[in-house]
Amino acid sequence: MSLSVDVALTRGAFSLDVAFEAGAGLTALFGRSGSGKSTLINLIAGLARPDRGRIAIDGRTLVDTAARVRVPVHRRRIACVFQDARLLPHLSVKGNLGYGRLFSRLAGGDGRDGIEPEAIVAMLGIGHLLDRMPAGLSGGEKQRVAIGRALLSRPRLLLMDEPLAALDEARKAEILPHIERLRDEAGVPIVYVSHAVAEVARLASTVVVLEAGRVAATGPAEAILRRPDLFPEREAEAGSILDMRVEGHDEAAGLTRLSGPAGRLSVPRLPYEPGRTLRVRVPARDVLVATRVPEGLSARNVLPGRLAALTGAGPALTAEIDCGGAILTARLTTASASDLGLAIGAPVYAVVKSVAFDPAAIGAGRRSVEI
């Protein structure tokens, strides 16, 4: 799958001028409120018209203002999931899901492509809800039903506009594993809007950063999310994404042992079996830098590497440490860097406390990991 977007739009004082390409997996549109994320989603879905530009999926043009092409919304085979599940209140869960299949027929689908309804119901864990009415569902359950309805429309592309923003932490924890399964198993590319760094780090294959209606950066999630310059108001949330595998558990200590290209990590006990691949997010603020093997520390995670880069200006710098090919970032002061005599290519050690890892933020995936 490929999504090609090159559009411009002006509405009052706000202007959007964005161009990017997205492939398979989950592409996150990330940025602060007012950066243009939802406007861009509406343009892709056909809920708004660009002043200029072109949008295409797999080479099929949806909008081309120069050629005066505009495919109607119901023919685009694009499904949307919003903050509000927008279920039909007078229909049961089964009835709401049935509307997805109706949308598929309206879009010209033959009903044979895509995942079977039973598989979608099982993937989202909503089989026991089929006879329930929307009023009796929790926020997380409503969103799962909304996702199921969207998938049953047999979309070429799934758009998700901050689907977790209205949920509390418990409901987010409930639904995130299902979005991971969609990313890895559904075979439907996803464009996902969020301003939450932890969500993007957990889910995204590719990140498009928007700032004031423009693309500030785009690329693989592990490269984009370690750049504090892209988050000037939230630079403390920048960090690394490491691919790790569960080696085993230390039940007495309440820890899980992970291993990967970066080395070995001990983290609070995780509910994953040995052999499971994970995506682990390590915030840069939680990484210390040493020039020799630390002794007498409570931190259990010491990863050897080499200083690959030292960037920034003023009182704070970002160190990029190459640990076996995996890049781990750390934030430190200019004074600390000077005291340590840091030099590019020199051997260093990245030190991370086990308690720095938040088990609730860890996700699983096909090649995933995250803390």
C-alpha positions as CSV (number, residue, x, y, z in Angstrom):
1,M,0.0,0.0,0.0
2,S,1.1,3.5,-0.7
3,L,-0.5,6.8,0.2
4,S,0.6,9.9,-1.6
5,V,-0.5,13.3,-0.3
6,D,0.4,16.8,-1.6
7,V,-2.3,19.3,-0.7
8,A,-2.8,22.9,0.3
9,L,-5.7,24.6,2.1
10,T,-6.4,28.0,3.6
11,R,-9.2,28.7,6.0
12,G,-9.1,32.1,7.6
13,A,-5.8,32.6,9.4
14,F,-4.8,28.9,9.1
15,S,-3.0,27.5,6.1
16,L,-2.0,23.9,5.4
17,D,0.6,23.0,2.9
18,V,1.6,19.3,3.3
19,A,3.3,16.7,1.2
20,F,4.3,13.2,2.3
21,E,4.4,9.5,1.2
22,A,3.2,6.7,3.5
23,G,3.6,2.9,3.2
24,A,2.3,-0.1,4.9
25,G,1.9,-0.3,8.7
26,L,0.8,2.5,10.9
27,T,1.7,6.1,9.9
28,A,1.3,8.6,12.8
29,L,0.4,12.2,12.2
30,F,2.0,13.8,15.2
31,G,1.9,17.4,16.4
32,R,0.5,19.8,19.0
33,S,-3.1,21.0,18.9
34,G,-3.8,23.2,15.9
35,S,-0.9,21.9,13.8
36,G,-3.3,20.6,11.1
37,K,-3.6,16.9,11.9
38,S,-7.4,16.6,11.9
39,T,-7.7,18.9,8.9
40,L,-5.4,16.6,6.9
41,I,-7.4,13.5,8.0
42,N,-10.6,15.3,6.7
43,L,-8.9,16.0,3.3
44,I,-7.8,12.4,2.9
45,A,-11.2,11.1,3.9
46,G,-13.0,13.5,1.5
47,L,-14.8,15.4,4.3
48,A,-13.0,18.6,3.1
49,R,-11.7,19.8,-0.2
50,P,-8.2,21.1,-0.8
51,D,-7.6,24.4,-2.5
52,R,-4.8,22.7,-4.4
53,G,-3.2,19.3,-4.7
54,R,-3.5,15.5,-5.2
55,I,-4.2,12.5,-3.0
56,A,-3.8,8.9,-4.2
57,I,-3.9,5.4,-2.8
58,D,-1.9,2.7,-4.6
59,G,-1.8,4.9,-7.6
60,R,-5.6,5.5,-7.6
61,T,-6.3,9.2,-7.6
62,L,-8.9,10.3,-5.1
63,V,-8.4,14.1,-5.6
64,D,-6.5,16.0,-8.2
65,T,-7.5,19.6,-8.4
66,A,-5.5,20.3,-11.6
67,A,-7.2,17.4,-13.4
68,R,-10.6,18.2,-11.7
69,V,-10.8,14.7,-10.3
70,R,-12.7,14.1,-7.0
71,V,-13.8,10.6,-6.0
72,P,-17.0,10.8,-3.8
73,V,-16.5,9.9,-0.2
74,H,-18.5,6.7,-0.3
75,R,-16.4,5.4,-3.2
76,R,-13.0,6.0,-1.6
77,R,-13.1,2.8,0.5
78,I,-11.5,4.8,3.4
79,A,-12.8,4.1,6.9
80,C,-12.6,6.5,9.8
81,V,-12.6,6.1,13.6
82,F,-12.9,9.3,15.6
83,Q,-12.6,10.3,19.3
84,D,-16.3,9.6,19.7
85,A,-17.2,6.1,18.6
86,R,-20.4,7.5,16.9
87,L,-22.3,4.2,17.2
88,L,-26.0,4.1,16.3
89,P,-27.7,4.2,19.7
90,H,-30.9,2.3,18.6
91,L,-28.9,-0.7,17.2
92,S,-27.1,-3.5,19.0
93,V,-23.4,-4.1,18.6
94,K,-24.2,-6.7,15.9
95,G,-26.5,-4.1,14.1
96,N,-23.8,-1.5,14.2
97,L,-21.2,-3.9,12.8
98,G,-23.7,-4.7,10.0
99,Y,-23.5,-1.1,8.8
100,G,-19.9,-1.7,8.0
101,R,-20.8,-4.4,5.5
102,L,-23.4,-2.0,4.0
103,F,-20.8,0.7,3.5
104,S,-18.6,-1.9,1.7
105,R,-21.4,-2.6,-0.8
106,L,-22.0,1.1,-1.3
107,A,-18.3,1.5,-2.1
108,G,-18.5,-1.1,-4.8
109,G,-16.9,-3.9,-2.8
110,D,-18.0,-7.5,-3.4
111,G,-17.8,-8.5,0.3
112,R,-15.2,-11.2,-0.4
113,D,-12.0,-9.2,0.1
114,G,-10.6,-8.3,3.5
115,I,-10.8,-10.1,6.9
116,E,-13.8,-12.3,7.6
117,P,-16.3,-10.8,10.1
118,E,-15.7,-13.6,12.6
119,A,-12.0,-12.9,12.5
120,I,-12.6,-9.2,13.1
121,V,-14.9,-9.9,16.0
122,A,-12.3,-12.3,17.5
123,M,-9.4,-9.9,16.9
124,L,-11.2,-7.1,18.8
125,G,-12.6,-9.3,21.5
126,I,-16.1,-8.2,21.1
127,G,-17.9,-11.5,20.5
128,H,-19.6,-11.3,24.0
129,L,-20.9,-7.8,23.2
130,L,-22.9,-8.6,20.0
131,D,-26.3,-8.4,21.7
132,R,-25.5,-5.4,23.8
133,M,-26.7,-1.9,23.1
134,P,-24.2,1.0,22.9
135,A,-25.5,2.7,26.0
136,G,-24.4,-0.3,28.1
137,L,-20.8,-0.3,26.8
138,S,-17.7,1.2,28.3
139,G,-15.7,3.8,26.3
140,G,-13.1,1.2,25.3
141,E,-15.7,-1.3,24.2
142,K,-17.4,1.4,22.1
143,Q,-14.2,2.2,20.4
144,R,-13.5,-1.5,19.7
145,V,-16.9,-1.8,18.1
146,A,-16.3,1.4,16.0
147,I,-13.0,-0.1,14.8
148,G,-14.8,-3.4,13.9
149,R,-17.5,-1.5,12.0
150,A,-14.7,0.4,10.1
151,L,-12.9,-2.8,9.2
152,L,-16.1,-4.5,8.0
153,S,-16.4,-1.8,5.3
154,R,-13.4,-3.5,3.7
155,P,-11.3,-0.3,3.5
156,R,-8.2,0.3,1.6
157,L,-7.1,2.7,4.3
158,L,-8.1,3.2,8.0
159,L,-8.0,6.7,9.4
160,M,-7.9,7.0,13.2
161,D,-8.3,10.6,14.5
162,E,-7.2,10.6,18.2
163,P,-9.3,7.5,19.0
164,L,-8.0,7.3,22.6
165,A,-8.2,11.0,23.5
166,A,-11.5,10.7,25.3
167,L,-10.6,7.6,27.2
168,D,-9.1,7.3,30.7
169,E,-5.8,5.4,31.3
170,A,-7.5,2.1,32.0
171,R,-9.6,2.2,28.8
172,K,-6.5,3.2,26.8
173,A,-4.6,0.2,28.2
174,E,-7.6,-2.0,27.2
175,I,-7.7,-0.9,23.6
176,L,-4.0,-0.3,22.7
177,P,-3.2,-4.1,22.3
178,H,-6.1,-4.3,19.8
179,I,-4.7,-1.4,17.7
180,E,-1.3,-3.2,17.8
181,R,-3.0,-6.4,16.4
182,L,-4.7,-4.3,13.7
183,R,-1.3,-2.9,12.7
184,D,0.3,-6.4,12.6
185,E,-2.5,-8.7,11.4
186,A,-5.3,-6.8,9.7
187,G,-3.4,-6.0,6.5
188,V,-5.0,-2.6,6.4
189,P,-2.7,0.4,6.4
190,I,-3.5,2.9,9.1
191,V,-3.0,6.7,9.4
192,Y,-3.2,7.6,13.1
193,V,-3.6,11.1,14.5
194,S,-2.2,11.7,18.0
195,H,-0.4,14.3,20.1
196,A,0.7,11.7,22.7
197,V,4.4,10.7,22.4
198,A,3.8,7.4,24.2
199,E,1.1,6.3,21.8
200,V,3.1,7.2,18.8
201,A,6.2,5.4,20.1
202,R,4.1,2.3,20.9
203,L,2.2,2.1,17.6
204,A,3.9,3.9,14.7
205,S,6.0,2.5,11.9
206,T,6.4,5.9,10.3
207,V,5.9,9.4,11.9
208,V,4.9,12.6,10.1
209,V,5.5,15.6,12.4
210,L,3.2,18.6,11.6
211,E,3.9,22.1,12.8
212,A,1.7,25.1,12.0
213,G,0.3,23.3,8.9
214,R,3.7,22.2,7.5
215,V,5.7,18.9,7.6
216,A,8.5,19.5,10.1
217,A,9.9,16.0,9.7
218,T,9.0,12.5,8.4
219,G,10.6,9.1,8.7
220,P,10.8,5.9,10.8
221,A,9.5,6.2,14.3
222,E,12.8,5.2,15.9
223,A,14.6,8.0,14.1
224,I,12.0,10.8,14.5
225,L,11.1,10.3,18.2
226,R,14.7,10.6,19.5
227,R,15.0,14.2,18.2
228,P,14.2,16.7,21.0
229,D,14.3,19.5,18.5
230,L,11.0,18.3,17.1
231,F,9.3,18.7,20.4
232,P,10.5,22.1,21.7
233,E,7.8,22.3,24.4
234,R,8.0,18.6,25.4
235,E,11.7,17.8,24.7
236,A,11.7,15.6,27.9
237,E,9.5,13.1,26.0
238,A,12.1,12.4,23.3
239,G,13.7,9.0,23.5
240,S,14.7,5.8,21.9
241,I,12.8,2.8,20.6
242,L,14.6,-0.5,21.0
243,D,13.6,-3.9,19.6
244,M,13.9,-6.4,22.4
245,R,12.9,-10.0,23.2
246,V,11.7,-11.5,26.4
247,E,14.4,-13.8,27.8
248,G,12.8,-14.8,31.0
249,H,11.5,-13.6,34.4
250,D,13.1,-13.2,37.9
251,E,10.0,-13.9,39.9
252,A,11.7,-13.3,43.3
253,A,12.9,-9.8,42.2
254,G,9.7,-9.0,40.2
255,L,11.7,-8.3,37.0
256,T,11.7,-9.4,33.4
257,R,14.9,-9.9,31.4
258,L,15.0,-8.5,27.9
259,S,17.7,-8.9,25.2
260,G,18.3,-7.2,21.9
261,P,20.9,-5.6,19.7
262,A,21.5,-2.9,22.4
263,G,22.3,-5.5,25.0
264,R,20.4,-6.8,28.0
265,L,17.8,-5.0,30.1
266,S,16.0,-5.7,33.4
267,V,12.5,-4.1,33.6
268,P,9.6,-4.5,36.0
269,R,7.8,-7.8,35.5
270,L,5.9,-8.0,32.2
271,P,3.0,-10.3,31.3
272,Y,4.7,-11.7,28.2
273,E,6.1,-15.2,27.6
274,P,9.8,-15.8,26.9
275,G,10.5,-15.4,23.2
276,R,8.0,-12.6,22.7
277,T,9.3,-9.6,20.7
278,L,8.6,-6.2,22.1
279,R,9.1,-2.5,21.3
280,V,10.7,-0.7,24.2
281,R,10.7,3.1,24.5
282,V,13.5,4.6,26.7
283,P,13.0,8.3,27.5
284,A,16.2,10.2,27.0
285,R,15.8,11.9,30.3
286,D,16.1,8.5,32.1
287,V,19.5,7.7,30.5
288,L,22.8,8.6,32.2
289,V,26.2,8.6,30.4
290,A,29.4,7.2,31.9
291,T,32.9,7.0,30.4
292,R,33.9,3.9,32.4
293,V,32.0,0.9,33.8
294,P,30.0,2.3,36.7
295,E,30.4,0.8,40.2
296,G,28.3,1.0,43.3
297,L,25.1,2.1,41.5
298,S,21.5,0.9,42.1
299,A,20.8,1.1,38.3
300,R,20.8,-2.5,36.9
301,N,21.0,-1.6,33.2
302,V,24.5,-0.7,31.9
303,L,24.8,-0.8,28.1
304,P,28.3,-0.4,26.5
305,G,28.5,1.6,23.3
306,R,30.2,4.4,21.5
307,L,29.2,8.1,21.3
308,A,27.7,8.5,17.8
309,A,26.6,12.1,18.1
310,L,26.4,15.1,20.5
311,T,24.0,17.8,19.4
312,G,22.3,20.8,20.8
313,A,23.3,24.2,22.1
314,G,23.1,26.1,25.4
315,P,22.7,24.3,28.7
316,A,21.3,21.0,27.4
317,L,22.7,18.5,24.8
318,T,21.6,15.2,23.3
319,A,24.0,12.3,23.2
320,E,23.4,9.5,20.7
321,I,25.0,6.3,21.9
322,D,25.5,3.4,19.4
323,C,24.9,0.2,21.4
324,G,25.4,-2.7,19.0
325,G,23.7,-0.8,16.1
326,A,20.8,0.4,18.2
327,I,20.8,4.1,19.1
328,L,20.1,5.1,22.7
329,T,19.7,8.8,23.4
330,A,20.5,10.7,26.6
331,R,20.0,14.3,27.7
332,L,22.8,15.9,29.6
333,T,24.1,19.4,30.4
334,T,26.9,21.0,28.5
335,A,28.9,21.2,31.7
336,S,28.5,17.4,32.2
337,A,29.7,16.7,28.7
338,S,32.7,18.9,29.2
339,D,33.5,17.3,32.6
340,L,33.3,13.8,31.0
341,G,35.5,14.9,28.0
342,L,33.0,13.3,25.6
343,A,34.3,12.8,22.1
344,I,32.6,11.3,19.0
345,G,33.6,7.7,18.6
346,A,34.8,7.3,22.2
347,P,33.5,4.3,24.3
348,V,30.8,5.2,26.8
349,Y,28.2,3.4,28.9
350,A,24.4,4.1,28.9
351,V,22.9,3.6,32.4
352,V,19.2,3.2,32.9
353,K,17.3,2.4,36.1
354,S,14.9,-0.5,35.9
355,V,12.2,1.7,37.5
356,A,12.5,4.1,34.6
357,F,10.5,1.6,32.5
358,D,6.8,1.9,32.7
359,P,5.2,-1.6,32.2
360,A,1.9,0.0,31.3
361,A,3.4,1.7,28.3
362,I,5.0,-1.5,26.9
363,G,3.4,-3.0,23.8
364,A,3.8,-6.1,21.7
365,G,3.9,-6.4,18.0
366,R,5.2,-8.4,15.0
367,R,8.7,-6.8,15.5
368,S,7.6,-4.4,18.1
369,V,8.5,-3.3,21.5
370,E,7.8,-0.5,23.8
371,I,8.1,0.9,27.2
